């Protein structure tokens, strides 16, 4: 298994933990330049009552806290679902240079589906985006979760 698939597998493991608290199964990891996971997160909005507790935000906060500073300019964020506008903005704010995601979000995706915030030429920072990694598995978690909600 290559590094990217290994990282996405770790993000998928985080996503699988989210439904235990009623949260949508989205998971994320932040990987440093050496390839080590330095931050993890999953959706925690239901668990914490925090509207900002998306998997990406939780993982970015975890990585920044562990490092002791907000700049994650040598890191990669790996997330199971294409980030929303808020999370795409957080990627830019943290100066993350690379984003890898699994499933596309045709309703609210902000890195290629509906919007493309992280590659907007009007902004001073751009992000390399790799979408669709283990997309079927990531999408399956979401499909199963929402099928159980109906």
C-alpha positions as CSV (number, residue, x, y, z in Angstrom):
1,X,0.0,0.0,0.0
2,X,1.4,3.4,-0.9
3,X,1.7,6.3,1.5
4,X,-1.4,8.1,0.3
5,X,-3.6,5.0,0.5
6,X,-2.2,4.3,4.0
7,X,-3.1,7.9,5.1
8,X,-6.6,7.6,3.6
9,X,-7.0,4.4,5.4
10,X,-6.2,6.2,8.7
11,X,-8.8,8.9,7.8
12,X,-11.4,6.2,7.0
13,X,-10.7,4.7,10.5
14,X,-11.5,8.1,12.0
15,X,-14.6,8.4,10.0
16,X,-15.9,5.0,11.2
17,X,-15.7,6.3,14.8
18,X,-18.0,9.3,14.1
19,X,-21.4,7.5,14.0
20,X,-21.0,6.3,17.6
21,X,-21.8,9.9,18.6
22,X,-24.4,10.5,15.9
23,X,-22.0,12.4,13.7
24,X,-21.6,12.0,10.0
25,X,-18.8,9.6,9.1
26,X,-16.1,12.0,7.9
27,X,-12.5,11.5,9.1
28,X,-9.2,13.4,8.5
29,X,-5.5,13.2,9.2
30,X,-2.7,15.7,8.9
31,X,0.6,14.3,7.7
32,X,3.9,16.1,8.1
33,X,6.7,16.3,5.5
34,X,8.3,13.1,6.8
35,X,5.0,11.2,6.2
36,X,4.0,10.9,9.9
37,X,0.5,11.5,11.1
38,X,0.6,14.5,13.4
39,X,-3.1,15.3,13.7
40,X,-6.4,13.3,13.5
41,X,-10.0,14.3,13.5
42,X,-13.5,13.2,12.8
43,X,-16.8,15.0,12.7
44,X,-17.7,16.0,16.2
45,X,-20.6,18.5,15.8
46,X,-23.1,16.2,17.5
47,X,-20.7,15.0,20.1
48,X,-19.5,18.5,21.2
49,X,-22.3,20.8,20.1
50,X,-19.7,22.8,18.2
51,X,-20.8,23.9,14.7
52,X,-17.2,24.2,13.6
53,X,-16.2,20.6,14.6
54,X,-15.8,19.2,11.1
55,X,-13.2,16.5,10.7
56,X,-10.8,18.8,8.9
57,X,-10.9,21.5,11.6
58,X,-10.5,19.0,14.4
59,X,-7.4,17.5,12.6
60,X,-5.9,20.8,11.8
61,X,-6.3,22.0,15.4
62,X,-4.8,18.7,16.6
63,X,-1.7,19.1,14.3
64,X,-1.2,22.8,15.2
65,X,-1.5,22.1,18.9
66,X,1.0,19.3,18.8
67,X,3.4,21.5,16.9
68,X,2.9,24.6,19.0
69,X,2.2,26.8,16.0
70,X,-0.5,27.3,13.4
71,X,1.6,27.1,10.2
72,X,1.3,23.6,8.7
73,X,3.2,24.6,5.5
74,X,4.9,21.3,5.1
75,X,1.9,19.1,5.7
76,X,-0.8,17.3,3.8
77,X,-4.4,17.1,4.9
78,X,-6.1,13.8,4.0
79,X,-9.9,13.7,4.4
80,X,-12.6,11.2,3.4
81,X,-15.0,13.8,1.9
82,X,-14.3,16.8,-0.3
83,X,-14.1,19.8,2.1
84,X,-16.8,22.4,2.4
85,X,-16.2,26.1,2.1
86,X,-15.4,26.6,5.8
87,X,-12.9,23.7,5.8
88,X,-11.3,24.8,2.5
89,X,-10.8,28.2,4.1
90,X,-9.1,26.6,7.1
91,X,-6.7,24.7,4.8
92,X,-5.7,28.0,3.3
93,X,-5.4,29.7,6.7
94,X,-3.1,26.9,8.0
95,X,-1.0,27.2,4.8
96,X,-1.4,23.5,4.0
97,X,0.1,22.9,0.6
98,X,-1.5,19.6,-0.3
99,X,-5.0,18.2,0.2
100,X,-6.1,14.7,-0.6
101,X,-9.7,13.6,-0.3
102,X,-11.9,10.6,-1.0
103,X,-15.5,11.1,-2.0
104,X,-16.6,14.1,-4.0
105,X,-19.4,16.3,-2.5
106,X,-21.6,17.4,-5.3
107,X,-23.8,19.5,-3.0
108,X,-21.3,21.4,-0.9
109,X,-17.8,20.6,-2.1
110,X,-15.4,23.6,-2.2
111,X,-12.3,22.1,-3.8
112,X,-13.7,21.3,-7.3
113,X,-17.3,20.2,-7.2
114,X,-19.4,23.3,-6.4
115,X,-16.6,25.8,-5.7
116,X,-12.8,25.7,-5.9
117,X,-11.7,27.9,-3.0
118,X,-8.2,26.4,-2.5
119,X,-7.2,27.1,-6.1
120,X,-8.8,30.5,-6.6
121,X,-6.3,32.7,-8.4
122,X,-7.5,35.8,-6.5
123,X,-6.1,34.4,-3.2
124,X,-2.4,34.5,-2.2
125,X,-2.1,30.8,-1.3
126,X,-2.9,27.8,-3.6
127,X,-3.2,24.1,-2.7
128,X,-2.4,21.0,-4.7
129,X,-5.6,18.9,-4.7
130,X,-5.8,15.1,-5.3
131,X,-9.4,14.0,-5.3
132,X,-11.1,10.6,-5.5
133,X,-8.6,8.5,-3.4
134,X,-10.5,5.4,-2.1
135,X,-13.7,7.3,-3.1
136,X,-15.9,4.3,-3.2
137,X,-15.1,3.3,0.3
138,X,-15.5,6.8,1.6
139,X,-18.8,7.3,-0.2
140,X,-20.0,3.9,1.0
141,X,-19.6,5.0,4.7
142,X,-21.7,8.1,4.0
143,X,-24.3,6.2,2.0
144,X,-24.7,3.5,4.8
145,X,-24.9,6.2,7.5
146,X,-27.7,8.2,5.7
147,X,-29.6,5.0,4.8
148,X,-29.7,4.2,8.5
149,X,-31.1,7.7,9.2
150,X,-34.1,7.3,7.0
